[in-house]
Amino acid sequence: MTAIRIVIGVVITAIAIVALVPMFVLLDLAGGGDGLGLCSGGLASCGTSYFDGPELLGILVVVLFLLLMLLRSAFHVRSLVEQRREEEALDPSMRGRDRLGGL
């Protein structure tokens, strides 16, 4: 169960980092950098094509979608483990119906 929680935490952290990539690129460009490789000579000599922005956006959307699918899968596995743990805690003869013994 702890491993699933760790996976969920790592995936949420990865989603936050991927979502913040455009901000890091803009901060790097504003600070005189190359925008994490987007503009090799800085903002003044940036000669990118029209497709660089949409390509970066598409890549980020696909990565976020995959991470969200992984997060959904981790939550599903966690619920299955909790459900199995609940079923094992109950008496096999009762199967969760009459837990209070005839009340």
N, C-alpha and C positions, 0 to 999 in steps of 0.2 A: 504494500500500500504506500509506503514511503517513497518507493521508486517512482510510482505513478505521480505522486505529488511533485517530485523533483522534475520529472519530464514536463509536467504542466507549467511549472515555474520557468523552466528553460525556454519552453515554446513561447510563453507570454513575453519573456524578455527579448527573444528573437523577433517577435512581432513588433515590439516597441522600437527596437534598433532599426529594423527594415523600414518602418514608417518614418523614422527620423532621418533617413539617408538624404532626402532632398534638402533638409535644413542644413545638414553638415556640408553638402556641396555648396550651398549658397554662402554659408559662413566662411568656407575656405576661399571662395571667389572674392568675397568682400574683404578678406584679410590679405589679398594679394597672391593667393595660391593658385593652383591650376584646377580647382574644382574637382578634386579627387580623380584627375586624369581627363576630365571633360574638355578643358581648354589647356592645351599644353603650354602656351605662352602667357597665360594669365587672361584676365577679362578683356584687356585692351586689344589683344591680338587673337581673340577667340574667333575661329573660323569654322564653326560647326555647321553641319547640314540641318535641314529642316526636320530630319527624322531622328536626331539624337535625343531630343526631349521625349517624343512619344515612345521611342524605343526604351529609354530608361523607365518611363512610366509603365509600359507593358511588362517589363521584367519585374518591376516592383510589385505590380498587381498579381502576377503569376506566383511570385514567391510568397506574398501575403496570403493568397488563396491556398497554397499548399500548406503553409503554416497553420492556417485556420482549420483545414481538414485534419491535420495532425492533432491540433488541440481538441477538436470534436471527437476524434478517435480516443484520445486519452481520457476525456470525460466519460465516454461510453464504457471504456474498460474499467474505469473507476466505479461506475454504477454497477456493472456486472459483478465486480469483486465484492462490493458492499452487499448486493443482493444475495450472493452465494454465502457470504458470512452470516447474514441474517437467517437464511434457511438452515444452515448448519447449527445455529444456536438453538433453534426450536427442536422440540422433541419430534423424532421422525414419525411417531404414530399420530401426532396431532396435525402436522403439516400447517401449523399456524392458525388453525381454526379456533379451537376451544382452548385458549391459553390459560384461562382462569379456572379450569377444572370443573366445568359443568354449570357455570353461571350464565 
